[in-house]
Amino acid sequence: MVEIVTQSNVSAGDFETQDLLLNVGPQHPSTHGVFRMVMTVDGELVKDVIPYIGYLHRGAEKLCETMDFRQGIGFMDRTEYLAAFNAELSYVMAVEALADLEVPERAQWIRMILIELNRLSSHFMFMGAFGVDTGVFGTPFIYAWRERETLIDLFEEVSGDRMMYAYFRPGGVAWDVPVNFVERVNEVLQSAEQGISDFDSLLTENEIFVARTHGVGAISAERAIALGMSGPSLRASGVDMDIRRDQPYLKYDQLDWDVVTGEYGDVFDRYYCRLLEMRESVKIIRQCLDHLKAGPILPEKMPRMLRTPPGEVYVRTEAPRGEYGVYMVSRGGNRPHRLKVRSSCLSNLQALTELTVGQYVADAIIILGSIDIVLSEVDR
Amino acid sequence: MSVELFGLSFNPWADAAIRLQIIVGFMTVVVMGLIYAERKILARFHQRIGPQRTGPKGTLQSVADAVKLVGKEDLRPAAADPWTFELAPYFVFIPIFLGFVIVPWVQGWNVRILELGILYFVAISSISIVGWLMAGWGSDNRYAIIGALRAAAQGISYELPLVLALLSAAMIAGSFQLDRIVEFQDTVPILVWQPLGFFIFFVAALAELNRTPFDIPVGESEIVGGPFVEYSGIRWSMFFLAEYAGMLIMAFVGSSVFLGGYAWPFGEELGLPFQILISAAKGGLFIFLIFWVRASVPRLRIDQLMGYSWKVLLPFSFLQIMINGLVLVYDLPHVVLLVTGVALLGALFWVTDGIARRPLQPRRKLARVLAVQESEG
């Protein structure tokens, strides 16, 4: 480990003080996984933060290069375990672009519904974890868990798995959804809407929550763009950018929904953008259900072993945490020659030092929480 | 000189020791009940079930916890200061239990009636901050030292509003002696005359007890338990016991001073069983409020915490004392207290709300932050 020499003797009158080097993580309740940051603190103020990543590196991208296209889906699930449908989507869309596959209508709508539901479940997890970061004892966490539970029950009914779905396939989806899918989605949406309102009244209208989050960890739009942030963390700074609208994939251009942007780019805006975005997701899913018609879920002529012509492609989608891109190079054959995941969490995490320096120690924790990282996506 | 206890006469010191011993034993059991109650009540707030496997409805959960804690190894970090580290739990634990000396549980049930009971309580309970500092310093852990310094700052800041709130109630009752204060309230509790005082007392009590939203010294999500981070086994459980015992004593002092203890609403002529019931119900209500707050609000930041004490609570408590003084000196009717108290409480809420939602200040601060970022970037 690199030795950090940032200690300086600051004289406050006759009183000699020294900065404190505070190690947070990798085992710490608020680092959302195995993330480590070394903070230099002057009393309660943070003077410097050095993040250390890589504790969860499994070489998922490299492993994918040894697997055929269908096997790689499982690895994509594990890079982003809170929004696995979104991660799968980028991957299968990259394969489809390389192999020039046409995805049937029904499969597209099913994908739409599932990724938006997954956005909901992922944002619920954010709400819960963030509430705990700000110091509520468990209540938001358990509420979030309850809402997420109904959602992953549905995912289990659809895909057979609760987190690592491996349900999307190049060309469509693995199998058709259950017969009562529409009713179940409606049910889940109803409870999710109630859950969103619960969070709105539990956190947004809580004076202490507002006092803790307003004006903390603000970042300007220019800096956010320069640091490569994306997703709600970027939109909170007022940047009106959403891949779902700007480069529509699937059927987003046929639906009526809004991109939520914040104003000040502080912790509160990052939180509130996510909350409003959940309402938009509910809106999107409701519309998708109307479009869901019977039909095939895979192209008619799917080869048993999918091979792609040589080429390279970069596909990006709007995952709950931002732009989740997959860069794939193929030299022909049944597996990618090179795969690179553009992780939204890793890029958003770049802003951590800039956001945290000059804030209080307690704020450093909620700033990290507000960026909403998934460490397995950062490290892959 | 001898004192009568259970129909026998004792030396006063022996008598006090016996009474205190009874209370310590009794309290340990009550604290275990409290821990169970907190777990069950919080579980309800969380829409969980809570403990259910240990004994009927999980009632033996605290016993299981205690057995587990006693069985654990009593670890001490190699770099810790042995004396401060090992003595710290006692410095937290003993002052809190000494506070039980003055609590009038029901009429005639107490260890000692002290003429300056309230002052004794305030003085003795603030000693435990020394224990927190010792724990933080002795652990040789950076989280612990940050937590300890936070505890010291917070304890000192909130001691003042707490004392002043109790003082304002004592002014109305005309005594520092807790059983006199209780007897003063046999028709109307002091809460009616001192709504502001009660609110300040409740907030300051939360801070003194390091409960949410003032659990900054332990800050689970940032400094992972603060001064206790290195403690384990029986020593840790002593901190835990002290926390709940502190909650209990705060609840009973609060109910004696503001809610009329065992006296209100039926006066004193009611029999012992009713007094026990009333006293327990009021203490329980107080403790339930603490649990409720814990389940619903986030934690404040250290600067907000200190600012709230010094800039808001302290001036308001002084204002309350001034009004009390005017009413007492000029012999005004007590209704004046009620009216001004409610008005001041409203003003306090308004100020608090204004601070919490302060819409302009963060924006200005934000603009400054952005300006700095732009000049650098």
HADDOCK unambig.tbl for C-alpha pairs under 7 A between the chains (distance, minus, plus):
assign (segid A and resid 22 and name CA) (segid B and resid 142 and name CA) 6.71 0.50 0.50
assign (segid A and resid 29 and name CA) (segid B and resid 221 and name CA) 5.88 0.50 0.50
assign (segid A and resid 30 and name CA) (segid B and resid 221 and name CA) 5.48 0.50 0.50
assign (segid A and resid 30 and name CA) (segid B and resid 222 and name CA) 6.78 0.50 0.50
assign (segid A and resid 133 and name CA) (segid B and resid 221 and name CA) 5.57 0.50 0.50
assign (segid A and resid 134 and name CA) (segid B and resid 298 and name CA) 5.42 0.50 0.50
assign (segid A and resid 134 and name CA) (segid B and resid 299 and name CA) 6.03 0.50 0.50
assign (segid A and resid 135 and name CA) (segid B and resid 221 and name CA) 6.58 0.50 0.50
assign (segid A and resid 135 and name CA) (segid B and resid 298 and name CA) 4.41 0.50 0.50
assign (segid A and resid 135 and name CA) (segid B and resid 299 and name CA) 4.64 0.50 0.50
assign (segid A and resid 136 and name CA) (segid B and resid 295 and name CA) 6.51 0.50 0.50
assign (segid A and resid 136 and name CA) (segid B and resid 296 and name CA) 6.32 0.50 0.50
assign (segid A and resid 136 and name CA) (segid B and resid 297 and name CA) 5.35 0.50 0.50
assign (segid A and resid 136 and name CA) (segid B and resid 298 and name CA) 4.15 0.50 0.50
assign (segid A and resid 136 and name CA) (segid B and resid 299 and name CA) 6.56 0.50 0.50
assign (segid A and resid 137 and name CA) (segid B and resid 294 and name CA) 6.39 0.50 0.50
assign (segid A and resid 137 and name CA) (segid B and resid 295 and name CA) 5.58 0.50 0.50
assign (segid A and resid 139 and name CA) (segid B and resid 46 and name CA) 5.19 0.50 0.50
assign (segid A and resid 139 and name CA) (segid B and resid 295 and name CA) 6.03 0.50 0.50
assign (segid A and resid 139 and name CA) (segid B and resid 296 and name CA) 6.89 0.50 0.50
assign (segid A and resid 142 and name CA) (segid B and resid 46 and name CA) 5.98 0.50 0.50
assign (segid A and resid 143 and name CA) (segid B and resid 46 and name CA) 6.95 0.50 0.50
assign (segid A and resid 207 and name CA) (segid B and resid 353 and name CA) 6.88 0.50 0.50
assign (segid A and resid 207 and name CA) (segid B and resid 356 and name CA) 5.31 0.50 0.50
assign (segid A and resid 207 and name CA) (segid B and resid 357 and name CA) 6.41 0.50 0.50
assign (segid A and resid 208 and name CA) (segid B and resid 297 and name CA) 6.88 0.50 0.50
assign (segid A and resid 208 and name CA) (segid B and resid 298 and name CA) 6.24 0.50 0.50
assign (segid A and resid 208 and name CA) (segid B and resid 300 and name CA) 6.49 0.50 0.50
assign (segid A and resid 208 and name CA) (segid B and resid 356 and name CA) 6.29 0.50 0.50
assign (segid A and resid 209 and name CA) (segid B and resid 298 and name CA) 6.03 0.50 0.50
assign (segid A and resid 210 and name CA) (segid B and resid 356 and name CA) 6.58 0.50 0.50
assign (segid A and resid 210 and name CA) (segid B and resid 357 and name CA) 6.40 0.50 0.50
assign (segid A and resid 211 and name CA) (segid B and resid 356 and name CA) 4.76 0.50 0.50
assign (segid A and resid 211 and name CA) (segid B and resid 357 and name CA) 6.21 0.50 0.50
assign (segid A and resid 212 and name CA) (segid B and resid 300 and name CA) 6.68 0.50 0.50
assign (segid A and resid 212 and name CA) (segid B and resid 301 and name CA) 6.84 0.50 0.50
assign (segid A and resid 214 and name CA) (segid B and resid 362 and name CA) 6.30 0.50 0.50
assign (segid A and resid 215 and name CA) (segid B and resid 362 and name CA) 4.78 0.50 0.50
assign (segid A and resid 215 and name CA) (segid B and resid 363 and name CA) 6.54 0.50 0.50
assign (segid A and resid 215 and name CA) (segid B and resid 365 and name CA) 6.91 0.50 0.50
assign (segid A and resid 215 and name CA) (segid B and resid 366 and name CA) 5.59 0.50 0.50
assign (segid A and resid 218 and name CA) (segid B and resid 366 and name CA) 6.65 0.50 0.50
assign (segid A and resid 219 and name CA) (segid B and resid 370 and name CA) 6.82 0.50 0.50
assign (segid A and resid 220 and name CA) (segid B and resid 370 and name CA) 6.05 0.50 0.50
assign (segid A and resid 362 and name CA) (segid B and resid 222 and name CA) 6.08 0.50 0.50
assign (segid A and resid 362 and name CA) (segid B and resid 301 and name CA) 6.54 0.50 0.50
assign (segid A and resid 365 and name CA) (segid B and resid 222 and name CA) 6.38 0.50 0.50
